[in-house]
């Protein structure tokens, strides 16, 4: 008889003896219950002999609540929710980007809570089997590995770093000015972590408050209506610890509070915009946004800018062209003077007076000089007018002394910071032979009918409705290099008008065209010599500025320097308050004055100083052959480290060991160690990974040497060692269960290829996970990998295993589509999918079992 036959015979004999013994014990229980009962005194003695702490621990891990926390039913619910969450996260990442997926799913409080709940379930699933038996060793190792994996994910979510570092490869002072970066730096900017910094006038240091607004607009308001898809909106609302209630308010002390009213992920900064609140409307003014387009001019393309009835913005120079806003709320009688200027005027210009709705026109040269010699009568009113043409502020002040008119008013009028060119004016005097006083007035050509009385004499009734227009001798105001001018004017009924002057390179400068201008009503031909077209893109009659923030509804996660994130705040001091906007910047702050207190407030990116620094020697870009497309970016740097040990708990003499394990860093000084950083060749130091993510050529320095800027992505994964250890324990635990033939897993070993692919899939998933470095792939793959086992534990047989196969295939496709990488990754994922299918098929498919075979203990 062979050894195999003898072993089968011996096994059958043992099964027979076990069955007989079981039958006898059942008979004894029926006939004599007292024999099998456990003495109550012995039970009480055993309970009393236990230490109280041991009893408490046993109650915690074996009680009803503990059994429910470690139940298989709860595991199925949590795994199902986890699979749905991973699917949603993958969808969000495919719709937007990885940053949005992190903010809405993977780094939220509820995702960390879900990971924690999975860890609790796995812990109690193992703890409830206490005292553990020998064949459960692999089971315990596997569950410990799962707990470490979850812990690594939570640590990364709470302590991980995803930042950037910027450096420039030049010491030229202009390079730092242009780029805002330095050659040697140890500062990183975490774009995903924001701060609100507040500094009160007189304080040395600003207070910093953490602020995480999220990737979407908080709510709709009078400035913008929030528009986004329902899935992103729902995830955004529950991503806050207090769902559907986004707010931020801090007490600054001494009765001052700062509140964030709304957060906008994309804001376009305009020079001016419409006033909305009553306080803003009270200080509003007229603003016009225009656009000029030409296909023939030297400045070909589109030129757009603003002019407004506000000091500093009433005019703008566009190369050899000049655009200005002459006036607002101009009386209708003067509109004709604007639309139909005289063909020629004298060297002093032309003065137009409207007295009692009658028009009187005077040549300034004819009425200039001493009033008693050169004054002219104003119709039959009995009044006479004399004037002086003024093109210089000093002359005006001298004339103010000569005529003894209001010097302060003259100085106030001449303090015009808006002037790109000279501002010609006319000073005219009104006198009546039968009256002792004279009336002095000042009118400026560039203020569209605005007239200022100099002195405090009361106006007679006939001049109560005096209107004045001054035609200057030269619409270019003496600047011969200007070959075209465009002027706007707004009437008292809100109608916008324009007129244009044009010349051929400064010769024959003449009036060209004029008319009504309407916003968004097509283009008007002007400056025909160069075929320009004028468009009014925005006409705001109640505007605020000079900086206005207009929220834009754009795709979440779309980074654009022209539309940065911004918040709208309210600073309250006592009973006074002020609302203002803050764009997100690196470190700039905005000055706000409320009542008698002044604050500097900034909405800034988190900056961190590291214990090491890099010096950018040279940055370069290589292109693909035959094209100008970038093939790779390369930076040559020097690494320096101060040698500071990063742990206050671990003794420094253990640094070589703990540093090798990745638990601590530092302990060794480094000075100018050369390294090369590319997109695929990162620099690893102190747990950080620096790889090239951007390159920009700035300009040339004084020595004609190119100046380049490099942008490095800086990431830190503090839970990586937990993931590696957990993945290794998971693979080792499953292998141990195979070796010890625990839970009937020998059915899989009936196929050598199935066992090989199973172990290969586990190892390759671990390798792929370490290579890709996210918290998504491994939990997703292993969650779907053990789904068939869960079905088997519940006793679900028959065709239900097909669902597990389909789920595993879906998970593999999701990972494959979401994270395509190199050919090795495709091979790894293919082996994972094949091994998973083989495992699920063998565990879920029904097999014949002997009637007298003991029931398989659930693995969970």
C-alpha positions, 0 to 999 in steps of 0.5 A, spaced: 500 500 500 502 506 498 503 512 502 498 516 499 493 510 500 495 509 507 494 517 509 487 517 506 485 510 510 488 514 516 484 520 515 478 516 514 479 512 520 480 519 524 473 522 521 469 515 523 472 516 530 470 523 531 463 522 529 462 516 534 465 520 539 460 526 537 454 521 537 456 519 544 457 526 547 450 527 544 447 521 548 450 523 554 447 530 554 440 527 553 440 522 558 444 526 564 444 534 563 448 535 570 454 531 567 456 536 561 454 542 565 459 547 568 459 548 576 457 555 577 462 556 583 468 554 578 465 559 573 465 564 579 472 563 581 475 563 574 471 570 573 474 572 580 481 570 579 482 575 573 485 581 574 480 587 573 484 590 567 484 584 563 476 583 565 475 590 562 479 589 556 476 582 554 469 586 555 471 591 550 473 586 545 468 581 546 462 585 548 456 586 544 458 592 541 465 590 539 462 584 536 458 589 532 464 593 530 467 587 527 462 584 524 462 581 517 455 585 515 459 592 517 465 590 513 460 589 507 457 596 508 463 599 509 467 596 503 461 598 499 461 605 501 468 605 500 468 602 493 462 607 491 467 613 494 473 611 490 468 611 484 466 618 485 473 620 487 475 617 480 469 621 476 471 627 480 478 627 478 477 625 471 472 631 470 476 636 473 483 634 476 487 631 482 487 637 486 479 638 486 479 630 487 483 631 493 479 637 496 472 634 495 474 627 497 480 624 499 482 629 504 475 631 507 473 629 514 468 624 512 473 620 508 478 620 514 472 618 518 471 612 513 478 610 513 478 610 521 471 606 521 474 601 516 480 601 521 476 600 527 472 594 523 478 590 521 481 591 528 475 588 532 474 583 527 481 580 529 480 582 536 473 578 537 477 572 536 481 572 542 484 568 544 487 567 538 489 560 535 495 558 531 492 557 524 489 565 525 497 567 525 496 569 517 489 572 518 492 577 524 498 579 520 493 580 514 489 585 518 494 588 521 497 590 514 490 593 512 490 597 519 497 600 517 495 601 510 489 605 512 493 609 518 498 611 512 492 614 508 490 618 514 497 620 516 498 623 508 491 626 508 493 630 515 500 631 514 502 630 507 505 636 503 504 638 496 507 645 494 512 648 490 519 652 490 521 657 485 528 659 483 532 663 478 538 662 475 541 669 476 544 674 481 542 680 477 538 684 481 533 685 475 531 678 475 529 678 482 525 684 481 521 681 474 520 674 477 519 675 485 524 669 486 531 668 488 537 664 486 538 661 493 531 659 496 529 654 502 522 657 501 516 652 499 509 655 497 503 650 499 498 652 494 492 648 497 493 651 504 491 658 505 492 663 511 489 670 512 494 675 515 492 681 519 497 686 522 494 692 526 498 699 525 503 699 530 504 691 531 511 688 529 508 681 527 501 679 523 497 674 526 495 668 522 489 664 521 488 658 517 483 658 512 481 653 507 475 656 503 475 650 498 475 649 490 468 652 489 464 659 491 461 658 497 454 661 495 450 666 490 450 673 492 449 680 488 456 679 485 455 672 482 451 666 482 454 659 483 454 655 477 456 648 478 454 641 477 450 637 482 455 632 484 461 637 485 456 642 489 454 636 494 461 634 495 463 641 496 457 642 501 459 636 505 466 637 505 466 642 511 465 639 518 459 643 519 455 641 512 451 647 508 454 652 513 460 655 510 463 661 514 469 664 517 469 669 523 475 671 527 476 676 533 482 681 532 481 684 539 479 691 542 472 690 539 475 689 532 472 682 528 474 680 521 469 676 517 469 672 510 462 674 507 464 669 500 469 666 497 470 666 489 475 661 486 476 665 480 476 673 480 477 677 474 480 684 476 477 690 472 479 697 473 472 699 474 465 696 475 458 697 477 456 699 484 451 695 488 450 697 495 448 704 497 454 706 500 458 704 493 453 708 489 454 714 493 461 715 491 460 712 484 462 715 478 462 714 470 467 709 467 468 707 460 471 701 457 473 701 450 476 697 445 480 699 438 482 694 433 486 695 426 489 691 421 493 696 418 496 700 424 503 699 427 500 697 433 496 692 430 491 688 433 486 690 439 487 695 444 483 696 450 483 700 456 478 704 461 477 712 462 473 714 468 471 721 471 476 720 476 483 723 478 488 719 474 484 715 470 481 721 465 485 720 460 490 714 457 496 714 452 496 709 447 502 710 443 501 716 438 494 716 440 490 720 446 484 718 449 480 722 454 473 723 457 472 730 457 466 731 462 460 728 465 453 730 466 454 736 460 448 740 459 444 739 452 446 746 450 453 744 450 453 737 446 452 741 439 459 745 441 462 738 442 459 734 436 461 740 431 467 744 433 469 750 429 474 748 423 479 753 426 480 758 432 485 763 434 492 762 438 488 763 444 482 758 442 474 760 442 470 762 448 462 760 448 458 763 453 450 761 454 447 766 458 439 766 459 439 760 453 443 765 448 449 763 445 455 768 445 462 766 442 468 770 443 475 769 440 480 769 446 485 773 442 480 779 441 478 779 448 485 778 451 489 784 455 487 789 460 479 789 461 478 796 460 481 796 453 479 789 450 473 787 453 467 785 449 459 786 451 455 780 452 449 782 448 444 787 451 446 784 458 450 790 460 456 786 462 462 785 458 467 780 458 475 779 458 479 773 458 486 771 458 489 764 455 493 760 460 497 754 458 502 754 464 500 753 472 505 759 474 502 764 469 495 762 472 497 763 479 500 770 477 494 772 474 490 770 480 494 775 484 493 780 479 486 779 479 485 778 486 481 772 485 481 766 490 488 763 490 486 757 494 481 755 488 486 756 483 491 752 486 486 746 487 484 746 480 491 746 478 493 740 482 491 735 477 495 729 477 491 726 471 494 730 466 499 726 460 499 733 456 498 740 458 491 743 460 490 749 457 485 754 460 482 760 459 481 765 465 475 770 463 472 776 467 465 779 467 464 786 469 458 791 469 459 798 469 454 800 474 457 795 479 463 795 483 465 788 483 467 783 478 466 776 477 472 771 475 471 764 472 476 759 470 474 754 464 479 748 462 479 745 455 479 738 458 474 738 462 468 739 458 464 745 460 466 745 467 467 752 469 469 754 476 468 761 479 474 764 483 472 768 489 466 768 493 462 774 490 454 772 489 452 771 482 447 776 479 440 773 477 442 773 469 448 769 470 445 764 475 444 759 469 451 760 466 454 755 461 461 755 458 465 751 453 472 753 451 475 750 444 482 750 445 487 752 439 490 745 439 486 738 440 493 735 441 494 740 447 501 742 443 504 735 443 505 734 435 507 727 436 500 725 437 497 724 430 490 722 433 485 723 439 479 720 441 474 724 446 468 722 450 463 726 453 456 724 457 450 728 457 446 730 463 441 725 460 446 719 460 447 719 453 454 717 451 458 721 445 464 721 442 469 725 437 475 723 433 481 727 430 486 725 426 492 726 421 497 723 417 503 722 421 502 729 424 500 733 418 494 736 417 491 735 424 483 735 423 476 734 426 474 727 423 467 724 426 463 725 432 456 722 434 453 717 439 456 711 442 452 705 445 455 700 449 455 693 445 452 696 439 457 694 434 464 698 431 464 705 429 470 707 424 475 712 426 482 714 424 481 712 417 488 713 415 489 707 419 483 703 419 481 703 426 474 701 429 472 703 436 467 699 440 464 701 447 465 694 451 462 697 457 459 704 459 458 704 467 454 710 469 455 708 477 462 705 477 467 704 483 474 703 483 480 703 481 480 696 482 474 692 481 473 684 482 468 681 478 467 673 479 467 668 473 464 661 473 469 657 470 471 650 471 473 648 478 481 647 479 483 651 472 489 655 474 489 662 471 494 667 473 489 672 470 483 670 474 486 668 481 481 666 487 479 672 492 474 673 498 470 678 500 471 681 507 468 685 512 472 688 517 468 691 523 471 696 529 465 698 534 459 700 530 463 702 524 465 697 518 468 696 511 467 691 506 473 690 501 476 684 496 482 680 497 485 676 492 490 670 493 497 672 493 504 670 495 505 675 501 502 682 499 497 685 504 491 690 503 491 696 507 484 697 510 482 703 515 475 703 519 474 708 524 480 711 527 484 704 526 488 701 520 489 694 519 493 690 513 490 684 511 492 679 506 489 672 503 496 669 502 499 662 500 502 658 506 509 659 506 514 654 509 521 654 511 525 648 510 532 646 513 535 645 507 536 650 501 538 649 493 541 654 489 539 654 481 546 654 477 543 653 470 536 651 468 535 649 461 529 646 456 530 641 450 526 640 445 523 635 440 527 634 434 524 638 428 519 642 433 519 647 438 515 643 443 519 642 450 521 635 451 524 636 458 526 641 463 533 640 467 535 644 473 542 644 475 542 645 483 547 645 489 544 642 495 545 645 502 543 642 509 544 645 516 544 638 519 538 640 524 536 633 526 528 633 525 526 629 531 525 631 539 524 624 541 529 620 538 536 620 540 541 623 535 545 617 536 540 613 533 539 617 527 542 613 522 537 607 523 531 612 524 533 616 517 534 609 513 527 607 515 524 614 513 522 616 520 527 622 522 531 626 517 537 630 518 544 630 523 549 631 517 551 637 514 551 638 507 554 644 503 553 645 495 552 638 493 551 638 486 544 635 483 540 634 477 533 635 477 528 633 471 521 631 470 523 624 471 529 625 475 527 628 482 531 630 488 530 626 494 532 629 501 529 629 508 522 626 506 521 631 500 521 629 493 523 635 488 522 634 481 521 639 475 514 642 473 515 648 470 520 652 466 520 660 463 525 664 459 525 671 462 530 675 459 537 677 458 542 680 463 547 686 462 552 680 460 547 678 454 546 671 459 540 668 459 535 668 465 531 662 466 526 661 472 525 654 474 519 651 478 519 645 482 514 641 485 515 639 492 511 633 495 512 629 502 508 623 503 509 621 511 505 615 511 509 612 505 513 607 510 506 605 513 503 603 506 510 599 505 510 596 511 502 594 511 503 592 504 508 587 505 504 585 511 498 584 507 502 580 502 506 576 508 499 574 511 496 571 505 502 567 504 502 565 511 494 563 510 496 559 504 502 555 507 498 554 514 492 551 509 487 556 514 480 557 512 480 552 506 484 556 502 487 550 499 482 550 494 486 555 490 492 551 490 489 546 486 491 550 480 498 552 480 497 558 475 492 560 480 496 560 486 502 563 482 498 569 479 494 570 486 501 571 489 504 575 483 498 580 483 499 582 491 506 583 490 505 587 483 500 591 486 504 593 492 510 595 487 505 599 483 503 602 489 509 604 491 511 607 484 505 611 483 504 613 490 497 615 491 492 612 496 487 610 491 490 604 487 492 599 493 485 600 497 481 600 491 484 594 488 485 590 495 477 592 496 475 589 490 480 583 490 477 580 497 470 582 494 469 574 492 472 572 499 466 576 502 461 573 498 464 566 499 463 568 507 456 570 506 455 563 503 453 567 496 454 562 491 452 560 484 452 566 479 453 571 484 461 570 483 460 573 476 458 580 479 465 580 483 469 578 477 465 584 473 467 589 479 474 587 479 475 588 472 471 595 473 476 597 478 482 595 474 480 599 468 478 605 473 486 605 475 488 604 468 484 610 465 486 614 471 493 613 472 496 611 465 504 611 466 509 606 463 509 599 460 511 596 466 505 599 470 500 596 464 504 589 465 503 590 473 496 592 472 494 586 467 497 581 472 493 584 478 487 583 474 488 576 471 490 574 478 484 577 481 479 574 477 482 567 478 482 568 486 474 571 485 472 565 481 475 560 485 473 562 492 466 564 489 464 558 485 461 552 488 465 546 489 463 539 492 464 538 499 463 532 503 457 532 508 462 530 514 467 535 513 467 541 518 464 548 516 469 553 514 470 558 519 469 565 516 475 569 515 473 576 517 
